[in-house]
């Protein structure tokens, strides 16, 4: 389970850090004084348009924010109810989850066609496999 906890922590760090690209884009588009002043005049109806990659980075971040509760729940569920034999399997699939989410963030932000959904589905499958360790 130590490996699973390690990748759970890395996934948490990834979640916290994924806001950085789109916030930095906002600083450059709005300018530092406006950014520090909280919002430009007329926000949110009127605002400087962010670059497309920044919008994609924001959506990748929000997608991970939505997925993390399920990942946390299954890892902790296995820790409490899965027994010691599930540890190596859970560790492997926690690693797969993290790497898939990292790939998803990169692919989504860069707008690489045809890879966003498959990388998401790998992370989704990892959650299901980890959760199955409690049921099986």
N, C-alpha and C positions, 0 to 999 in steps of 0.2 A: 504493500500500500504506500510505501514511501515514494515510489516513482509516481504514483497517481497524485499524491499530495504535491509533489514537486511541479507536475504539469498543471495541476489546479492553481497553484500559486502563479506560475508563469502566465496562465490564461487570465488570471485576475490582473496581472501587471499589463498584459496586452490590452485588456479592456480599458484600463486607466490611461494608457498611453495613446490609444488610437484617436483620441480627440485632438491631439497635438497638430497633425497636418492641417485640418480644416480651420482650427483656431488661428494658426499662423497665417493661413491664406486670408482669413478675415482681417488680421492685423495689417497685412500688406494692401488689401483692397480698400479698407476703410481708412487706413492711416492710424498711426499710434495714438494721436490725441483723441480721435473719435472713438477708437476702440476702448481706451481707458475711461472715456466719458460715459461708457456703457452702451449707448445706441446712437446711430446717426439720426438726424432730424427726419421725422415721418416714419420711423421704424414701427412696426414691421411692414406696413403697406408699401413704403418706399425704402429701398435700401440698395446700396451698390451691389451689382451682380457678382457673386463669387465665381471663380473658375469652375468649369465642369468637373475637373478632377477633385476639387475640394468638396463639391456636393456628393460625389461618389464616395469619398473618404468618410463623410459624415454618415451616409447611409450604411457603410460597412461597419462603422462604430456602433450605430444604433442596432444593427442586426446582431452584433455580438452581445450587446447589452441585453437584448431579448432572449438570447440563447443561453447565457451564463447561468440563470437560475436552474434550468433543467440539468446542466452539466454538474453544477454544485450538488444538486439533490441526488443524482445517481451515484456520484463518487461517495458522498457521505452515507447514502443508503447502503452501499456495498460495505463501507467501513463498519457500519453498525450491524448489518444483517447478513453480509455475504460470506463471512468466514475467511480463514486464512488462505484457502486454496484459490480464491478469486484474485488475490493480489497481483500476480504477474500478468494476468489477462487484463485486469483493470489498468495497470500501469502502462501496458502497451497501447491500449485504446485511448487512454488519457493523452499519451504522447501523440497519437494519430489525430485526436481532436485538436490539440494545440497547433500542430503543424498545418492541419487543414484550415484552421481559422486564420493563421498567419498568411497562408497562401491566398485565402479568400480575400483578406484585407488588401493584399498587394494587387491581386487580379482585379478586384472591384475598383480600387482607386485608379489603377492604370487603364481601366476600360478594355482589358484584354477579352476579345470575344470568345464565347463558347466555354469558358472555364469557370465563370462565377458560380453557376448552379452546381456543377459537379463538385467543386471544392466545398460548397455548403453541404451538399448531400453526404459527403464523406464525414464531415463533422456531425451531422445529424445521425448517421449510422453508428458512429462511435458512441454517442449518447445511448442509443438503443442497445448496443452490445453491452455496454457497462451496466445499464439498468437490468438487462437480462440475467446478469450474474446474481442478482437478488432473487429473481423469480425461479431460476433453474436450480 
